[in-house]
Amino acid sequence: MTEAAAPTDLADTARRLVERLSAPDASPLDAVVATRDLARAVDQAMRAAVDRARAMGHTWQEIGDVLGSSRQAAFQRFGRPLDPRTGTPMIDKILPGAADRAAALVADLTDGRWEEVRRDFDETVAAGLSADQLAATWAQAVGMVGAYEGMGEPVPHQAGDHTIVDIPLSFEAGDLTARVAYDGDGKVAGLFLRRPDTP
């Protein structure tokens, strides 16, 4: 079970954030650090709350409903599946830094830096997805849901031998999810733009 941040830790981190945001001579980077610390504390508390709900018999569907997501999305974010081949937790195999790498890749995509997006593609993806095809795919997405507005929190999970990172994307007329798949060598083995409710 995930160790939760104590309520006093959360309160202290939140207080530090407010102080850094409201101080006239506060460094913007200090505020970024405090916000990062608060986000980590909240994430720990959320994981502990989900663990407790599961221990009390609540289903992934119920948890997904509370979080405003599907049961699959809730499970992928908070579940701890075991690899049926080895019996070890699959969460232990997640590629370190995958969430940050995927967020940087998607930022390159939204900014039109097509060659930067392709930098870590494996041979198969590189052969099948040129810079021009990336640009066309992005144009098609914008044509469906309007101008890009922002990126949500990346959510990594393990699927077999691949680390998958799902990133919610907001547009003026709808939402999409960017999915980046990494192989065991850290290469991009898949890149998709999907509707949020697509399994």
Phi and psi in degrees as a GROMACS rama.xvg file:
@    title "Ramachandran Plot"
@    xaxis  label "Phi"
@    yaxis  label "Psi"
@TYPE xy
-71.2496  137.668  THR-2
-77.9357  124.23  GLU-3
-83.2769  151.319  ALA-4
-70.6663  134.984  ALA-5
-65.2752  148.7  ALA-6
-53.7726  -36.3634  PRO-7
-67.5854  -35.139  THR-8
-64.1592  -44.0446  ASP-9
-61.8913  -44.9444  LEU-10
-63.613  -41.6855  ALA-11
-65.0989  -43.3465  ASP-12
-64.3957  -42.1222  THR-13
-63.4416  -40.369  ALA-14
-62.9032  -43.3462  ARG-15
-61.8999  -38.6636  ARG-16
-63.0305  -46.538  LEU-17
-60.6377  -42.6983  VAL-18
-62.2898  -42.4914  GLU-19
-71.3181  -31.8128  ARG-20
-75.5746  -30.4028  LEU-21
-95.7523  -14.6566  SER-22
-70.4498  132.129  ALA-23
-64.1045  -29.5196  PRO-24
-104.619  18.1836  ASP-25
-68.0911  140.068  ALA-26
-76.8149  132.827  SER-27
-58.7291  -31.9019  PRO-28
-70.1754  -32.1946  LEU-29
-62.2571  -39.5462  ASP-30
-65.847  -37.657  ALA-31
-62.9185  -43.5413  VAL-32
-61.9171  -45.5962  VAL-33
-64.5112  -38.9747  ALA-34
-65.8121  -41.2084  THR-35
-59.7934  -45.2548  ARG-36
-63.1379  -39.6635  ASP-37
-66.263  -42.269  LEU-38
-61.3269  -39.8606  ALA-39
-66.4706  -41.4815  ARG-40
-64.9533  -41.3545  ALA-41
-65.5622  -40.3779  VAL-42
-62.2081  -41.9201  ASP-43
-62.2483  -42.7796  GLN-44
-64.6072  -39.964  ALA-45
-63.9625  -43.7629  MET-46
-62.4441  -41.6394  ARG-47
-65.1046  -39.0285  ALA-48
-65.6328  -40.703  ALA-49
-66.1214  -42.9659  VAL-50
-56.7425  -43.3246  ASP-51
-66.0217  -42.7981  ARG-52
-61.128  -42.2348  ALA-53
-64.6818  -41.8875  ARG-54
-62.9845  -28.2154  ALA-55
-87.5357  3.89534  MET-56
97.0624  5.56106  GLY-57
-74.7304  143.595  HIS-58
-84.4209  163.852  THR-59
-63.679  -30.7104  TRP-60
-64.0166  -45.1527  GLN-61
-62.2047  -42.481  GLU-62
-65.9836  -43.5238  ILE-63
-60.1711  -40.8806  GLY-64
-60.1748  -43.6138  ASP-65
-64.8867  -36.9391  VAL-66
-85.1753  -5.90242  LEU-67
73.4345  32.0887  GLY-68
-134.872  176.605  SER-69
-77.6251  164.454  SER-70
-64.8058  -34.1496  ARG-71
-65.6805  -43.3245  GLN-72
-63.592  -40.2445  ALA-73
-63.7831  -43.7242  ALA-74
-63.7723  -43.7245  PHE-75
-63.3431  -33.1862  GLN-76
-80.4466  -40.4012  ARG-77
-116.492  -11.6282  PHE-78
-72.4573  163.979  GLY-79
-131.564  69.0994  ARG-80
-68.5292  151.834  PRO-81
-99.8302  139.298  LEU-82
-68.2549  119.508  ASP-83
-65.2887  -17.6423  PRO-84
-79.3994  -32.2354  ARG-85
-123.016  -18.9009  THR-86
77.8699  6.63403  GLY-87
-93.348  151.731  THR-88
-62.5901  129.682  PRO-89
-69.8144  -23.2889  MET-90
-60.052  -27.3794  ILE-91
-69.8913  -16.3305  ASP-92
-93.9228  -5.59557  LYS-93
-58.2087  131.401  ILE-94
-59.5028  121.886  LEU-95
-58.9989  134.463  PRO-96
78.2057  7.12144  GLY-97
-60.9094  -40.4531  ALA-98
-62.0963  -45.3792  ALA-99
-66.9759  -40.4879  ASP-100
-63.7069  -42.7685  ARG-101
-66.2123  -39.8785  ALA-102
-61.911  -40.566  ALA-103
-65.8519  -39.8665  ALA-104
-61.7907  -45.9187  LEU-105
-67.859  -34.0908  VAL-106
-62.5634  -40.4409  ALA-107
-62.8538  -39.5254  ASP-108
-62.5761  -48.5758  LEU-109
-68.1476  -22.9488  THR-110
-93.052  1.00317  ASP-111
76.649  22.5018  GLY-112
-93.1333  76.073  ARG-113
-63.3974  -42.033  TRP-114
-68.361  -33.6282  GLU-115
-64.7609  -39.0277  GLU-116
-58.0873  -40.6976  VAL-117
-79.3291  -7.77275  ARG-118
-51.7393  -42.8248  ARG-119
-106.521  17.5274  ASP-120
-63.6778  143.513  PHE-121
-74.567  174.069  ASP-122
-60.592  -40.3029  GLU-123
-65.9556  -46.7532  THR-124
-67.9875  -40.6032  VAL-125
-60.9928  -39.0587  ALA-126
-70.8954  -28.7457  ALA-127
-99.7545  -5.96406  GLY-128
-139.507  92.6799  LEU-129
-79.0738  170.677  SER-130
-60.3367  -40.638  ALA-131
-64.2973  -38.9267  ASP-132
-67.7466  -37.3899  GLN-133
-60.2964  -46.8083  LEU-134
-60.9963  -41.2794  ALA-135
-66.938  -39.3598  ALA-136
-64.803  -42.6985  THR-137
-64.891  -40.9854  TRP-138
-62.1945  -38.2161  ALA-139
-65.1116  -41.2617  GLN-140
-62.5478  -46.1893  ALA-141
-63.5064  -35.1067  VAL-142
-64.5874  -29.1985  GLY-143
-83.1941  -40.5161  MET-144
-125.131  7.31875  VAL-145
86.4591  -169.253  GLY-146
-65.1413  142.699  ALA-147
-68.4016  136.681  TYR-148
-118.745  -30.0385  GLU-149
173.34  168.847  GLY-150
-117.153  137.951  MET-151
-91.9661  -167.72  GLY-152
-75.1303  127.164  GLU-153
-66.6431  138.806  PRO-154
-122.496  107.059  VAL-155
-88.7711  149.104  PRO-156
-155.177  165.128  HIS-157
-99.7445  136.875  GLN-158
-133.112  100.043  ALA-159
63.5715  -122.784  GLY-160
-96.2204  7.09223  ASP-161
-112.473  144.909  HIS-162
-95.0424  125.325  THR-163
-109.131  134.139  ILE-164
-122.148  120.656  VAL-165
-102.561  132.238  ASP-166
-127.818  117.307  ILE-167
-69.0104  135.627  PRO-168
-121.826  131.929  LEU-169
-103.315  136.457  SER-170
-127.224  169.33  PHE-171
-64.2907  -26.0846  GLU-172
-125.031  17.8001  ALA-173
165.928  -175.86  GLY-174
-126.596  149.646  ASP-175
-133.145  165.319  LEU-176
-119.853  127.285  THR-177
-87.4375  131.033  ALA-178
-119.711  124.314  ARG-179
-117.607  127.043  VAL-180
-109.416  129.829  ALA-181
-111.804  138.715  TYR-182
-85.506  -178.432  ASP-183
-64.5562  -18.5908  GLY-184
-92.9263  2.55469  ASP-185
83.4425  10.0382  GLY-186
-86.6664  150.597  LYS-187
-76.2803  113.604  VAL-188
-101.307  -2.07806  ALA-189
-172.961  143.609  GLY-190
-142.521  123.451  LEU-191
-137.359  149.709  PHE-192
-115.204  121.163  LEU-193
-130.965  156.579  ARG-194
-70.037  145.923  ARG-195
-58.3416  -27.8945  PRO-196
-91.6969  6.37017  ASP-197
-78.9648  127.17  THR-198
